[in-house]
């Protein structure tokens, strides 16, 4: 039986390779801003608003999401 890193026999933890937690968090926050825009736009269109008004509402929702992203960055 071979003994080596990552098989539970050594004192060092296994090294994980791939995308870091910070990158995943940034992607999630960006996706949330896009989703806020899309949901705001959809809700306004379903509510009977004109396209121009719907775009403004979607943009306002996205800006609220962007404020959350900025607040998160300032907290860290």
N, C-alpha and C positions, 0 to 999 in steps of 0.2 A: 504494500500500500504506500503510495507516494504521499509525502508530507510537504506542504508548501504554504505560501501566503494565501489567505482567504479560505482555507479549509477548516478553520477553527482551532488549529494546533499552535498557532503563533500568537504572541501578545499584541501584535500590531493589527489594527483593523484593516479590512480590505479596502483598497483604493477604488473609488467609483469613478468611472470615466464617462464623459458625456456632457450634457447641458447642465450648467450650474443653476442653483436655486434663484439667483438674482435674475438671470435671463428668463427663466420661466415666469417669475413674478412680473417682469416688465411686459412680456407677451400677454399675460392674463389681464393686466391693467389696460393695455392698449386694446385688447379685444373687448373689454367691458365698455370702453368709450365708444367704440364702433357700434356695439350692440345697443347702447343707450340712444345713439343717433338713429339707428334703424327702427327701434321700438317707438321712439318719439314720432318719427316720420310716419310709420304705419298707423299709430293710434290717431294722429291728426287727420290722415287721409280717410280712415274709417269713420272718424267723427264728422266728416263732411267739409273739412277745411280745403281751401284752394292749395295748389302745389307750392306757391310762394310762402304762404303761411305755414304749411306743413314743414317746409325746409327750415324755416325760422325756429319752429318748435323743436325739431330734431337737433338743430344746432345748439339751442339752449340746453337741451338734455345732455348733449355731448360735452358742453362747457362745464356743466355741473360735475360730470364724470372726470373731466380734466382737473377740476378743482380738487377732487379727491386724490388724484394721482399726485398733484403738487403737494398737498397736505401730507401724503404718505412719504414723499421724498424729504420734506422738511423735518418730519418726525425722526427719520432715521439718521 
